[in-house]
Amino acid sequence: MKAKTHMTTADYFGLKVEVVCKMEHCSLICFQGRESIVDTADLVFIRRLKCAA
């Protein structure tokens, strides 16, 4: 049985990154196979809508 993974994406100074772990003050992100720890306040989270209102 394959587990579903929910990938959270965010904008980090113009780069679309994958958020691996989000915490209050810092977050672990992945960009082009490289992981980095960044300040959570610098991330802009992208929301995806299934349909228009």
Legacy VTK file of the C-alpha trace (Angstrom):
# vtk DataFile Version 3.0
C-alpha trace
ASCII
DATASET POLYDATA
POINTS 53 float
0.000 0.000 0.000
1.400 3.357 -1.025
1.128 6.216 1.455
-0.079 9.575 0.204
2.332 12.416 0.747
1.160 16.000 0.825
3.862 18.265 -0.555
3.728 21.805 0.811
5.240 24.417 -1.437
6.239 27.948 -0.579
7.873 30.939 -2.192
11.299 31.788 -0.766
12.602 35.077 -2.188
11.175 34.270 -5.628
12.073 30.557 -5.608
9.430 27.834 -5.412
10.617 25.446 -2.684
9.278 22.312 -0.999
8.751 22.638 2.758
9.953 19.429 4.416
9.346 20.495 8.036
7.733 23.725 9.269
8.333 24.957 12.811
7.582 28.209 14.595
10.869 30.027 13.973
12.722 27.960 11.361
11.835 25.520 8.604
13.597 22.845 6.590
13.176 23.357 2.839
14.327 21.489 -0.256
15.294 23.202 -3.523
16.834 21.308 -6.441
17.796 18.398 -4.191
19.490 20.552 -1.563
18.056 20.957 1.917
18.426 24.190 3.876
17.194 25.617 7.146
15.544 29.012 6.724
13.587 31.498 8.812
9.876 30.597 8.640
8.930 34.287 8.457
10.710 34.479 5.056
8.432 31.822 3.505
5.279 32.781 1.605
2.973 29.786 1.462
1.192 29.052 -1.803
-2.453 28.066 -1.489
-4.049 25.993 -4.211
-7.775 26.249 -4.828
-9.741 23.386 -6.337
-12.353 25.700 -7.851
-12.985 29.408 -8.237
-15.456 31.108 -5.954
LINES 1 54
53 0 1 2 3 4 5 6 7 8 9 10 11 12 13 14 15 16 17 18 19 20 21 22 23 24 25 26 27 28 29 30 31 32 33 34 35 36 37 38 39 40 41 42 43 44 45 46 47 48 49 50 51 52
